[in-house]
Amino acid sequence: MKYTIINLSAFKTTLFVLNFLAIYRALQIYFYDFRTAIGPSMIPTIRQAGDLLLIDKFTPHIWGYKINDIVLAKSPMKLNNLLCKRIIGVAGDVVINEDIEYLIPEGHVWIEGDNKSQSFDSRNFGPIPLPLLDGRIIMKLWNWPEVFI
């Protein structure tokens, strides 16, 4: 009899843990996520390494992105790489890069790093489609908390 109770308890615990992990993963994919900053492209706003960032993935799908939002985006050159950049222009805006005017098409944004000399961004690959944006960075949690929205 004890054997059955122990197995039932272990089964319930396993189901609880699996449900918790599934809910956490769904929240991470569709609502909020945490990432660590890597790279010098957003210095001084975000340090090269060690800053923990809170990413909002839900509300940009409702209200969209706007100029000056700091976003996490998939690189159009290497889709496995993530870029942390600031939105400089949205659809319909004209951005000037090296004396060339770029009209940002519908469904695209122009992103650039704050540290222009160390940034691989839209100046290199042009405007990026909105589906490549993974979310808006709303807060830097580590070392000094700072809210960006």
C-alpha positions in Angstrom: 0.0 0.0 0.0 2.8 2.5 0.8 4.4 1.7 -2.6 1.2 2.9 -4.4 1.0 6.1 -2.3 4.7 7.0 -3.0 4.2 6.4 -6.7 1.1 8.5 -6.8 2.9 11.3 -4.9 5.8 11.1 -7.3 3.5 11.2 -10.3 1.6 14.2 -9.0 4.9 16.0 -8.3 6.1 15.2 -11.8 2.9 16.5 -13.4 3.2 19.7 -11.3 6.7 20.3 -12.4 5.9 19.6 -16.1 2.9 22.0 -15.9 5.0 24.7 -14.3 7.7 24.3 -17.0 5.1 24.4 -19.8 3.5 27.6 -18.4 6.9 29.2 -17.8 8.0 28.4 -21.4 4.7 29.8 -22.8 5.2 33.0 -20.8 8.8 33.2 -22.1 7.8 32.7 -25.7 4.7 34.9 -25.9 4.9 37.5 -23.0 8.1 38.3 -21.2 11.7 37.0 -21.3 15.0 37.7 -19.7 18.3 38.0 -21.7 21.8 39.0 -20.9 23.5 41.7 -22.9 26.5 40.7 -24.9 28.5 43.1 -27.2 29.5 46.7 -27.3 26.8 48.1 -29.8 24.5 49.7 -27.2 27.2 51.2 -24.8 26.6 53.4 -22.7 22.8 52.6 -22.5 23.4 48.9 -22.0 26.8 47.6 -20.9 28.8 45.2 -23.0 28.2 42.2 -20.8 26.4 41.5 -17.6 23.3 43.6 -17.9 20.1 41.5 -17.4 17.3 42.8 -19.7 13.6 42.3 -19.4 11.9 41.9 -22.8 8.3 42.5 -23.5 7.1 40.3 -26.3 3.3 40.9 -26.0 2.4 44.6 -26.1 4.4 45.4 -29.3 2.0 43.1 -31.1 -0.9 45.3 -29.8 0.5 48.8 -30.0 3.5 48.3 -32.3 7.0 49.7 -32.2 7.9 53.3 -32.1 11.1 55.4 -32.6 13.5 55.2 -29.7 12.3 51.7 -28.6 15.2 49.5 -27.7 14.5 46.1 -29.3 15.8 42.6 -29.5 15.9 41.4 -33.2 17.0 38.4 -35.1 19.9 39.3 -37.4 18.8 39.3 -41.0 22.3 38.0 -41.9 22.4 35.1 -39.3 18.9 34.3 -38.0 20.4 32.4 -35.0 22.0 35.7 -33.7 20.1 38.3 -31.7 20.8 42.0 -32.0 20.0 44.6 -29.3 19.4 47.9 -31.1 17.4 51.2 -31.0 14.6 51.9 -33.6 15.6 55.0 -35.5 12.9 54.9 -38.1 9.5 53.2 -38.8 7.5 52.6 -42.0 7.2 55.8 -44.1 10.2 57.5 -42.5 13.2 58.6 -44.5 16.6 57.8 -42.9 19.8 59.3 -44.2 22.9 57.1 -44.1 26.2 58.3 -45.7 24.3 60.9 -47.8 21.9 58.2 -49.2 18.2 58.5 -48.3 16.3 55.3 -47.5 12.5 55.2 -47.4 11.5 52.6 -44.9 8.9 50.4 -46.5 5.7 49.2 -44.8 6.2 46.4 -42.3 9.9 47.4 -41.7 12.0 49.4 -39.2 15.5 50.9 -39.2 17.6 49.9 -36.2 21.0 51.2 -35.1 23.2 50.7 -32.0 23.9 53.6 -29.7 27.7 52.9 -30.1 27.8 53.6 -33.8 31.4 52.7 -34.3 30.9 49.2 -32.8 27.5 48.4 -34.2 26.4 46.0 -37.0 22.9 47.3 -37.8 20.6 48.7 -40.6 23.4 50.8 -41.9 25.0 47.5 -43.0 21.9 45.5 -44.1 19.0 48.1 -44.5 15.6 48.1 -42.9 14.5 44.9 -41.3 11.0 43.3 -41.4 8.9 43.5 -38.3 8.7 39.7 -37.9 12.4 39.7 -37.1 11.8 41.8 -34.0 11.6 39.6 -30.9 10.4 42.2 -28.4 11.0 45.5 -26.8 13.4 45.8 -23.9 11.5 47.5 -21.1 14.0 47.3 -18.3 17.6 46.8 -17.4 17.6 44.8 -14.2 21.3 44.4 -13.4 23.6 46.2 -12.1 21.5 49.5 -11.8 17.8 49.0 -12.5 16.7 51.4 -15.3 13.3 51.5 -17.1 13.3 52.3 -20.8 9.6 52.8 -21.5 
